């Protein structure tokens, strides 16, 4: 029973650390976690446990460990001597926690690492202009492109572009050059 309680407390501690680190929940403080989960510990003992779990969680998250990598990592941590290692109960709690929260932590890290707006959507169509502004018959095709840009958690911005045939060919040429540059870097590695 004590092992189950210990694992529940470690899981709750990991959840609190994750809420603060990856989801920006400022209501979850170190003091709050200590009072709620480990009231019997001294501040120094709790800080050591908190910092160790936070460090392990950061290592696991930054490496985006799969189950095999996590198992090897935790096995190495349990074999460490002294206070730098983890107990088997802590390792089990970490494994269970990571299995349940890996996707959300990864998504949070990705969202935090994007500084510029990203492309959320693209719509395009080709229209045929049948007359010019001065009443002349034109019959020239025009490509209309709508880009949806934005950051996670924010509303989108829309950019509309209009291209004639010459501009479309120029864009296609530039995209081919970009693809060649990417291919040359990728194939060198």
Phi and psi restraints in degrees (value plus and minus 20) as a CYANA .aco file:
   2 UNK   PHI     -84.3   -44.3
   2 UNK   PSI     -56.8   -16.8
   3 UNK   PHI     -83.5   -43.5
   3 UNK   PSI     -61.3   -21.3
   4 UNK   PHI     -84.5   -44.5
   4 UNK   PSI     -63.2   -23.2
   5 UNK   PHI     -83.4   -43.4
   5 UNK   PSI     -61.2   -21.2
   6 UNK   PHI     -82.2   -42.2
   6 UNK   PSI     -63.6   -23.6
   7 UNK   PHI     -86.4   -46.4
   7 UNK   PSI     -58.5   -18.5
   8 UNK   PHI     -83.7   -43.7
   8 UNK   PSI     -61.5   -21.5
   9 UNK   PHI     -86.0   -46.0
   9 UNK   PSI     -62.0   -22.0
  10 UNK   PHI     -84.3   -44.3
  10 UNK   PSI     -62.2   -22.2
  11 UNK   PHI     -81.4   -41.4
  11 UNK   PSI     -62.7   -22.7
  12 UNK   PHI     -85.1   -45.1
  12 UNK   PSI     -59.5   -19.5
  13 UNK   PHI     -82.9   -42.9
  13 UNK   PSI     -65.6   -25.6
  14 UNK   PHI     -81.7   -41.7
  14 UNK   PSI     -60.4   -20.4
  15 UNK   PHI     -83.1   -43.1
  15 UNK   PSI     -63.0   -23.0
  16 UNK   PHI     -83.6   -43.6
  16 UNK   PSI     -63.0   -23.0
  17 UNK   PHI     -82.4   -42.4
  17 UNK   PSI     -62.3   -22.3
  18 UNK   PHI     -84.6   -44.6
  18 UNK   PSI     -62.4   -22.4
  19 UNK   PHI     -77.6   -37.6
  19 UNK   PSI     -61.7   -21.7
  20 UNK   PHI     -95.3   -55.3
  20 UNK   PSI     -68.6   -28.6
  21 UNK   PHI     -90.9   -50.9
  21 UNK   PSI     -67.5   -27.5
  22 UNK   PHI    -124.2   -84.2
  22 UNK   PSI     -40.0     0.0
  23 UNK   PHI    -134.9   -94.9
  23 UNK   PSI     -20.5    19.5
  24 UNK   PHI      48.6    88.6
  24 UNK   PSI       5.0    45.0
  25 UNK   PHI    -100.1   -60.1
  25 UNK   PSI      80.7   120.7
  26 UNK   PHI     -97.7   -57.7
  26 UNK   PSI     -30.2     9.8
  27 UNK   PHI     -92.8   -52.8
  27 UNK   PSI     -42.1    -2.1
  28 UNK   PHI    -108.7   -68.7
  28 UNK   PSI      84.9   124.9
  29 UNK   PHI    -130.1   -90.1
  29 UNK   PSI     145.4   185.4
  30 UNK   PHI     -80.2   -40.2
  30 UNK   PSI     -60.7   -20.7
  31 UNK   PHI     -83.9   -43.9
  31 UNK   PSI     -62.7   -22.7
  32 UNK   PHI     -80.9   -40.9
  32 UNK   PSI     -65.3   -25.3
  33 UNK   PHI     -83.0   -43.0
  33 UNK   PSI     -61.5   -21.5
  34 UNK   PHI     -82.8   -42.8
  34 UNK   PSI     -67.9   -27.9
  35 UNK   PHI     -85.0   -45.0
  35 UNK   PSI     -57.0   -17.0
  36 UNK   PHI    -100.8   -60.8
  36 UNK   PSI     -54.3   -14.3
  37 UNK   PHI    -130.0   -90.0
  37 UNK   PSI     -58.4   -18.4
  38 UNK   PHI    -152.2  -112.2
  38 UNK   PSI      33.7    73.7
  39 UNK   PHI     -81.6   -41.6
  39 UNK   PSI     -48.7    -8.7
  40 UNK   PHI     -98.3   -58.3
  40 UNK   PSI     -34.6     5.4
  41 UNK   PHI    -101.4   -61.4
  41 UNK   PSI     133.4   173.4
  42 UNK   PHI     -94.9   -54.9
  42 UNK   PSI     142.6   182.6
  43 UNK   PHI     -80.6   -40.6
  43 UNK   PSI     -59.6   -19.6
  44 UNK   PHI     -85.2   -45.2
  44 UNK   PSI     -64.0   -24.0
  45 UNK   PHI     -83.2   -43.2
  45 UNK   PSI     -62.0   -22.0
  46 UNK   PHI     -87.1   -47.1
  46 UNK   PSI     -62.8   -22.8
  47 UNK   PHI     -80.1   -40.1
  47 UNK   PSI     -59.8   -19.8
  48 UNK   PHI     -82.6   -42.6
  48 UNK   PSI     -66.0   -26.0
  49 UNK   PHI     -84.5   -44.5
  49 UNK   PSI     -66.5   -26.5
  50 UNK   PHI     -79.2   -39.2
  50 UNK   PSI     -69.1   -29.1
  51 UNK   PHI     -84.3   -44.3
  51 UNK   PSI     -57.3   -17.3
  52 UNK   PHI     -85.4   -45.4
  52 UNK   PSI     -66.9   -26.9
  53 UNK   PHI     -85.9   -45.9
  53 UNK   PSI     -58.7   -18.7
  54 UNK   PHI     -84.7   -44.7
  54 UNK   PSI     -63.2   -23.2
  55 UNK   PHI     -84.3   -44.3
  55 UNK   PSI     -64.4   -24.4
  56 UNK   PHI     -83.3   -43.3
  56 UNK   PSI     -63.6   -23.6
  57 UNK   PHI     -83.2   -43.2
  57 UNK   PSI     -61.6   -21.6
  58 UNK   PHI     -82.8   -42.8
  58 UNK   PSI     -61.3   -21.3
  59 UNK   PHI     -83.2   -43.2
  59 UNK   PSI     -64.8   -24.8
  60 UNK   PHI     -85.0   -45.0
  60 UNK   PSI     -64.2   -24.2
  61 UNK   PHI     -88.9   -48.9
  61 UNK   PSI     -63.4   -23.4
  62 UNK   PHI     -86.8   -46.8
  62 UNK   PSI     -48.7    -8.7
  63 UNK   PHI    -109.1   -69.1
  63 UNK   PSI     -27.2    12.8
  64 UNK   PHI      26.3    66.3
  64 UNK   PSI      34.9    74.9
  65 UNK   PHI     -85.6   -45.6
  65 UNK   PSI     116.3   156.3
  66 UNK   PHI    -104.3   -64.3
  66 UNK   PSI    -199.2  -159.2
  67 UNK   PHI     -81.9   -41.9
  67 UNK   PSI     -61.0   -21.0
  68 UNK   PHI     -85.9   -45.9
  68 UNK   PSI     -64.6   -24.6
  69 UNK   PHI     -84.0   -44.0
  69 UNK   PSI     -61.1   -21.1
  70 UNK   PHI     -83.4   -43.4
  70 UNK   PSI     -63.4   -23.4
  71 UNK   PHI     -82.2   -42.2
  71 UNK   PSI     -64.1   -24.1
  72 UNK   PHI     -84.1   -44.1
  72 UNK   PSI     -62.6   -22.6
  73 UNK   PHI     -82.1   -42.1
  73 UNK   PSI     -67.3   -27.3
  74 UNK   PHI     -89.5   -49.5
  74 UNK   PSI     -53.2   -13.2
  75 UNK   PHI     -82.6   -42.6
  75 UNK   PSI     -63.6   -23.6
  76 UNK   PHI     -83.1   -43.1
  76 UNK   PSI     -58.7   -18.7
  77 UNK   PHI     -88.3   -48.3
  77 UNK   PSI     -55.8   -15.8
  78 UNK   PHI     -93.0   -53.0
  78 UNK   PSI     -42.7    -2.7
  79 UNK   PHI    -103.0   -63.0
  79 UNK   PSI     -32.8     7.2
  80 UNK   PHI     -86.8   -46.8
  80 UNK   PSI     122.9   162.9
  81 UNK   PHI    -109.2   -69.2
  81 UNK   PSI     130.9   170.9
  82 UNK   PHI      60.3   100.3
  82 UNK   PSI    -178.3  -138.3
  83 UNK   PHI     -97.8   -57.8
  83 UNK   PSI     -30.0    10.0
  84 UNK   PHI     -99.3   -59.3
  84 UNK   PSI     -38.6     1.4
  85 UNK   PHI    -108.5   -68.5
  85 UNK   PSI    -199.3  -159.3
  86 UNK   PHI    -140.3  -100.3
  86 UNK   PSI     134.4   174.4
  87 UNK   PHI     -98.9   -58.9
  87 UNK   PSI     140.5   180.5
  88 UNK   PHI     -78.1   -38.1
  88 UNK   PSI     -54.9   -14.9
  89 UNK   PHI     -85.8   -45.8
  89 UNK   PSI     -61.9   -21.9
  90 UNK   PHI     -85.4   -45.4
  90 UNK   PSI     -60.3   -20.3
  91 UNK   PHI     -83.4   -43.4
  91 UNK   PSI     -62.4   -22.4
  92 UNK   PHI     -83.2   -43.2
  92 UNK   PSI     -62.2   -22.2
  93 UNK   PHI     -85.0   -45.0
  93 UNK   PSI     -62.0   -22.0
  94 UNK   PHI     -81.3   -41.3
  94 UNK   PSI     -64.7   -24.7
  95 UNK   PHI     -82.5   -42.5
  95 UNK   PSI     -66.2   -26.2
  96 UNK   PHI     -84.4   -44.4
  96 UNK   PSI     -63.2   -23.2
  97 UNK   PHI     -82.7   -42.7
  97 UNK   PSI     -66.5   -26.5
  98 UNK   PHI     -85.9   -45.9
  98 UNK   PSI     -58.3   -18.3
  99 UNK   PHI     -80.2   -40.2
  99 UNK   PSI     -59.5   -19.5
 100 UNK   PHI    -100.0   -60.0
 100 UNK   PSI     -49.1    -9.1
 101 UNK   PHI    -133.8   -93.8
 101 UNK   PSI     -20.3    19.7
 102 UNK   PHI     -74.7   -34.7
 102 UNK   PSI     -67.6   -27.6
 103 UNK   PHI     -80.5   -40.5
 103 UNK   PSI     -66.4   -26.4
 104 UNK   PHI     -89.7   -49.7
 104 UNK   PSI     -58.2   -18.2
 105 UNK   PHI     -85.3   -45.3
 105 UNK   PSI     -62.8   -22.8
 106 UNK   PHI     -81.6   -41.6
 106 UNK   PSI     -65.1   -25.1
 107 UNK   PHI     -82.1   -42.1
 107 UNK   PSI     -59.1   -19.1
 108 UNK   PHI     -84.7   -44.7
 108 UNK   PSI     -63.6   -23.6
 109 UNK   PHI     -82.7   -42.7
 109 UNK   PSI     -61.9   -21.9
 110 UNK   PHI     -83.3   -43.3
 110 UNK   PSI     -63.4   -23.4
 111 UNK   PHI     -83.8   -43.8
 111 UNK   PSI     -57.5   -17.5
 112 UNK   PHI     -92.4   -52.4
 112 UNK   PSI     -43.6    -3.6
 113 UNK   PHI    -109.9   -69.9
 113 UNK   PSI     -26.8    13.2
 114 UNK   PHI    -111.8   -71.8
 114 UNK   PSI      93.9   133.9
 115 UNK   PHI    -113.6   -73.6
 115 UNK   PSI     -51.3   -11.3
 116 UNK   PHI    -120.3   -80.3
 116 UNK   PSI     136.2   176.2
 117 UNK   PHI     -83.2   -43.2
 117 UNK   PSI     126.9   166.9
 118 UNK   PHI    -127.7   -87.7
 118 UNK   PSI     144.4   184.4
 119 UNK   PHI    -100.8   -60.8
 119 UNK   PSI      95.8   135.8
 120 UNK   PHI    -114.7   -74.7
 120 UNK   PSI     -48.3    -8.3
 121 UNK   PHI    -184.5  -144.5
 121 UNK   PSI     139.2   179.2
 122 UNK   PHI    -165.3  -125.3
 122 UNK   PSI     110.0   150.0
 123 UNK   PHI    -148.0  -108.0
 123 UNK   PSI     124.1   164.1
 124 UNK   PHI    -167.9  -127.9
 124 UNK   PSI     139.3   179.3
 125 UNK   PHI    -179.2  -139.2
 125 UNK   PSI     143.7   183.7
 126 UNK   PHI    -134.8   -94.8
 126 UNK   PSI     106.3   146.3
 127 UNK   PHI    -130.9   -90.9
 127 UNK   PSI     139.0   179.0
 128 UNK   PHI    -136.3   -96.3
 128 UNK   PSI      93.6   133.6
 129 UNK   PHI     -95.6   -55.6
 129 UNK   PSI     103.3   143.3
 130 UNK   PHI    -118.2   -78.2
 130 UNK   PSI     -34.8     5.2
 131 UNK   PHI    -169.7  -129.7
 131 UNK   PSI     129.6   169.6
 132 UNK   PHI    -108.9   -68.9
 132 UNK   PSI     156.6   196.6
 133 UNK   PHI     -86.6   -46.6
 133 UNK   PSI     -42.7    -2.7
 134 UNK   PHI    -121.3   -81.3
 134 UNK   PSI      -0.7    39.3
 135 UNK   PHI      64.7   104.7
 135 UNK   PSI     -16.1    23.9
 136 UNK   PHI    -100.4   -60.4
 136 UNK   PSI     127.5   167.5
 137 UNK   PHI    -100.2   -60.2
 137 UNK   PSI     109.8   149.8
 138 UNK   PHI    -134.1   -94.1
 138 UNK   PSI     -72.3   -32.3
 139 UNK   PHI      31.8    71.8
 139 UNK   PSI      19.0    59.0
 140 UNK   PHI    -123.4   -83.4
 140 UNK   PSI     113.8   153.8
 141 UNK   PHI     -92.9   -52.9
 141 UNK   PSI     125.4   165.4
 142 UNK   PHI    -154.2  -114.2
 142 UNK   PSI     111.0   151.0
 143 UNK   PHI    -112.5   -72.5
 143 UNK   PSI     108.1   148.1
 144 UNK   PHI    -130.6   -90.6
 144 UNK   PSI     106.3   146.3
 145 UNK   PHI    -143.9  -103.9
 145 UNK   PSI     111.1   151.1
 146 UNK   PHI    -137.9   -97.9
 146 UNK   PSI     100.1   140.1
 147 UNK   PHI    -123.9   -83.9
 147 UNK   PSI     113.9   153.9
 148 UNK   PHI    -126.0   -86.0
 148 UNK   PSI      96.7   136.7
 149 UNK   PHI    -137.0   -97.0
 149 UNK   PSI     127.3   167.3
 150 UNK   PHI     154.6   194.6
 150 UNK   PSI     147.7   187.7
 151 UNK   PHI    -122.7   -82.7
 151 UNK   PSI     139.7   179.7
 152 UNK   PHI     -81.3   -41.3
 152 UNK   PSI     114.5   154.5
 153 UNK   PHI      61.4   101.4
 153 UNK   PSI     -19.5    20.5
 154 UNK   PHI    -139.3   -99.3
 154 UNK   PSI     139.9   179.9
 155 UNK   PHI     -94.4   -54.4
 155 UNK   PSI     136.3   176.3
 156 UNK   PHI    -102.2   -62.2
 156 UNK   PSI     136.2   176.2
 157 UNK   PHI    -134.6   -94.6
 157 UNK   PSI     126.3   166.3
 158 UNK   PHI    -136.6   -96.6
 158 UNK   PSI     116.1   156.1
 159 UNK   PHI    -142.9  -102.9
 159 UNK   PSI     106.3   146.3
 160 UNK   PHI    -129.9   -89.9
 160 UNK   PSI     112.9   152.9
 161 UNK   PHI    -145.5  -105.5
 161 UNK   PSI     127.4   167.4
 162 UNK   PHI    -146.6  -106.6
 162 UNK   PSI     108.2   148.2
 163 UNK   PHI    -144.4  -104.4
 163 UNK   PSI     116.6   156.6
 164 UNK   PHI    -107.6   -67.6
 164 UNK   PSI    -199.2  -159.2
 165 UNK   PHI     -80.3   -40.3
 165 UNK   PSI     -59.8   -19.8
 166 UNK   PHI     -83.7   -43.7
 166 UNK   PSI     -63.5   -23.5
 167 UNK   PHI     -87.3   -47.3
 167 UNK   PSI     -57.8   -17.8
 168 UNK   PHI     -81.3   -41.3
 168 UNK   PSI     -65.0   -25.0
 169 UNK   PHI     -82.4   -42.4
 169 UNK   PSI     -58.4   -18.4
 170 UNK   PHI     -84.9   -44.9
 170 UNK   PSI     -64.1   -24.1
 171 UNK   PHI     -82.2   -42.2
 171 UNK   PSI     -64.4   -24.4
 172 UNK   PHI     -81.6   -41.6
 172 UNK   PSI     -59.0   -19.0
 173 UNK   PHI     -84.2   -44.2
 173 UNK   PSI     -64.5   -24.5
 174 UNK   PHI     -84.6   -44.6
 174 UNK   PSI     -58.6   -18.6
 175 UNK   PHI     -85.9   -45.9
 175 UNK   PSI     -56.9   -16.9
 176 UNK   PHI     -85.7   -45.7
 176 UNK   PSI     -60.0   -20.0
 177 UNK   PHI     -83.4   -43.4
 177 UNK   PSI     -62.0   -22.0
 178 UNK   PHI     -80.9   -40.9
 178 UNK   PSI     -64.0   -24.0
 179 UNK   PHI     -82.3   -42.3
 179 UNK   PSI     -60.8   -20.8
 180 UNK   PHI     -82.1   -42.1
 180 UNK   PSI     -62.2   -22.2
 181 UNK   PHI     -84.2   -44.2
 181 UNK   PSI     -64.1   -24.1
 182 UNK   PHI     -83.0   -43.0
 182 UNK   PSI     -65.7   -25.7
 183 UNK   PHI     -80.3   -40.3
 183 UNK   PSI     -59.2   -19.2
 184 UNK   PHI     -87.0   -47.0
 184 UNK   PSI     -54.8   -14.8
 185 UNK   PHI     -93.2   -53.2
 185 UNK   PSI     -64.5   -24.5
 186 UNK   PHI     -85.7   -45.7
 186 UNK   PSI     -60.7   -20.7
 187 UNK   PHI     -96.1   -56.1
 187 UNK   PSI     -39.5     0.5
 188 UNK   PHI     -94.7   -54.7
 188 UNK   PSI     -51.1   -11.1
